[in-house]
Amino acid sequence: SALDLSWYLDSDDDQRNKRLAARHMQFGRSEDQAWEWIESVDRPNAELIAATRARADVVTTVHLR
């Protein structure tokens, strides 16, 4: 294996998406564009990564503010 140790950082989906939307809007996307990007790019990426959770050596929860 190329990794000695892998971590999975779990977070609340709604909080993560709200933060992503705010960041997308901060960098020039409209609110609609931000949510479209989240649905078409960010959410599928999160689902892909979530499918690897069971393979992580360490799983921890991140509480977003």
GITAJO-V106415 format. One record per helix or strand of 3 or more residues. SS is the DSSP state (helix for helix, strand for strand). FROM is the first residue (numbers start at 1). TO is the last residue. Records with the same first field share a line. If there is no record, write none. Layout:
SS: FROM-TO ; FROM-TO
This chain:
strand: 7-11 ; 58-62
helix: 13-26 ; 31-50 ; 53-55
